[in-house]
């Protein structure tokens, strides 16, 4: 092809792709299949890569692909982005209309009424028909430049259809549709990430991602509703500005209506409030705007709100909502917990979008189905729960939920035990792995100071830790590449990890996170087996013969050590330098009681207690006649003086170490 024919071909492909994108994302009536659309897109991308001189910022291929940014720069708005004065009753709405008419000296006003979208306000700027900048509301005068993230939203045209406009500034709302919100939360729950409370938070969080590729994957939608500046076309009413926006290729909300009077606007409010559950996005009221733009200048603005518009709010939805879907969350011990994804509803002043369903017995007892209308409460004002189903509201489209036969994360067979279901994949299931790492590093297990849940989340998401043994492969250089980590904090964590390599058998067993084996049973097992290898070889019958070890705990321990993958983790930990104290010395401190005071440089209080208990001794929290030794560290407290008075034997940290040996 000649350079001219290539140029024409590229322009034609861009035109076709934009046309079909508009039909798909804005009109919701696609004319071609997804595969055909992908073909056109690949062809255009191939030509642009072959002829880079013909690349254009407004090309559909440029929507995604920007590199992550270090932060957002500031943008001054074309005009102040105001808030809206809220009205809550029919009387308030009539009062708004009366004030406008009296100020203008007219008997009647017509209005444009639109849904009050619950999203993030943005301002978009176009020069010579091309999208060049987009910003958040910020403080109303200065916003943040989020252009690259806004470019990823398919309903925002990169090039205007009306090419006669050399300059255009518009405003609108970016929202996350409910179906996209539920899919995102479903994904987060499966990955054991924090779910978003509501679609607005999800939309705002997505737009403020430094990596545009993350924003691109969130399925955001933008409704544009206001023209701030334009050249080449005069508009006299809000109704005309909406027509201009349509002609330019923007998505305009389909529920916007023209009202001849305030009574019609109030009627529109009532109808939309009744039908809000049928919408695929969140709204919390309507916006009433005086239609005549010339009247806007006469009415003017207050310090933060315009006098020509008002937000007529709905009554908050409380307690009753819809079960949009039911998904399964995999916990640390492999328990599969069903979670209801709810249409966001306000309960006790908090927006609730999901609720635990506990187990299948609970679902069957309450007969909870997908698409059911349910009543929700916050148990103890904290955990949301579904308390009842409105069975009279059923339409026949509701679906019964069934527990999956395989783990939704790793695909391993699901084990059914009593009312519970478990992933049979062991601690190598990715969903369990992150929680297993948190448990392994916790205070009562390996007690790795500085390796908090939040830090583990960061390391796991960055790929630094994928399994428990990776903790001991961390290097200081890895940490220094992360935001917020300095030489001192990195070294402190590395030292803490190194310190944890010396541990007791009971702590190690507890850290493995075996089902039915808590801290006490871990100590019981440590008191009955010389080391981890001896425990590994124990048969189920032998385990059941130990006092306090029941059939379920015995089965759990036996099953765990019969798996090759689990054994591999233990071997990796040993190779990393982990030293599990030989419990052959168990019983050495039997019948002896210790009390600690002051700071022990070589031990945390938990570790010192574990060392004593591992050898058959006991630790007291108070001074009494039963105490055999007071271990005095640096800056001992009042217990030191009382022990002297009572004649209790006082030993130093070094003497305590000798007793342990």
URJO-V447150 format. One record per helix or strand of 3 or more residues. SS is the DSSP state (H for helix, E for strand). FROM is the first residue (numbers start at 0). TO is the last residue. If there is no record, write none. Layout:
BEGIN
ss->{SS,SS}
from->{FROM,FROM}
to->{TO,TO}
END
This chain:
BEGIN
ss->{H,H,H,H,E,H,E,E,E,E,H,E,H,H,H,E,H,E,H,E,H,E,E,E,E,H,E,E,H,E,E,H,H,H,H,H,H,H,H,H,H,H,H,H,E,H,E,H,E,H}
from->{2,33,51,59,73,89,110,119,129,141,146,166,177,198,211,219,237,256,261,282,292,308,319,334,349,359,372,382,390,412,419,425,429,452,467,475,486,504,518,531,539,550,563,582,592,604,628,637,648,652}
to->{26,49,53,61,75,103,116,126,135,144,149,175,189,206,215,229,247,258,277,289,298,312,329,346,355,365,378,388,392,416,422,427,440,460,472,479,498,510,527,536,543,560,574,584,596,613,631,645,650,659}
END
